[in-house]
Amino acid sequence: MKKEEAFKVSILASGSTGNALYIESDKKKFLVDAGLSGKKITSLLGDIKRSPADLDGILVTHEHKDHIHSVGILSRKYDLDIYANELTWQAMAKNIGTIKPEHQHIFEMGKTKTFGDMDVESFGVSHDAAAPQFYQFQRNNKSFVILTDTGYCSEQVRGVVRNADAYLMESNHDLSMLRMGKYPWSLKQRILGDKGHLSNEDGALVMGDVLGDKTKRIYLGHLSRENNMKELAHMTMENSLKEQGLGVNHDFKIYDTDPDQASELFSI
């Protein structure tokens, strides 16, 4: 890693069918979530020339299956440490199987943990899970924020994540596609509610509020297969930020993610 770089990151998978992200510094390598099969995550890591055997642990955001599918499998196979807050541990315990006590770690919401040469700050979000939290990674005065799976973004969270160098920001659904789609009304209400997911429009408004002079990369995450399209999410974010007078494709760039294909390993 070059001296001026703080992290290398790949969004291994992002979407309603499974989520996993890889981040490394000079001294540490982590997954955030493991919402696909162990075999698929191993394959995606291989695509960026990395291996589960090299990981220092997995940070868990919340207990939904598309975030924890192979957390237990990978921990048992590779002796990996798992980090989650106490309520998330309780909620996911029955779905991840037995984890060795020495690999079970509490990461309290609103706290910062230091792992080697990186600091990781957790912050709570509004989602229909036990105690959902996401993470900001900090090193060498640079930061990377993951913010998906939230129905709205509070002023407190906006303050925590403001002016990061790069973001994975939720663009879950297009409002018209969701409202006109085949989902039952109860599920539509859940997605649209304060504990659901950010729409393309809402994600763009949050992004416009929190990005700053340091921001260079915005990745659009957790797109719904049924109620969104990459082109639509990208266009909505781009147009909204331009309307807010922000320097799209000049000061920063917008990138798409994929539900089953790793992004290139990028540097922050």
Protein Blocks (a to p, Z undefined) as FASTA:
>chain_A
ZZklmbdcddfbgcjkbccdddddfkbccdehjfbcfklmmmmmmmnopafklpgbdcdf
blcfklmmmmmmmmmmnopacdddfklmmmmmmmnopadfklpccddehiacdehjaccd
dddddddbfbdcdddddeehiacdddehifbdcfklmmmmgoiabdcdddfbafklmmmm
mbdfklmmmmmmmklccdfklmmmmmmmmpcfklmbdcdehiafklccfklmmmmmmmmm
mmnopaehklpccddddfkbccddddZZ
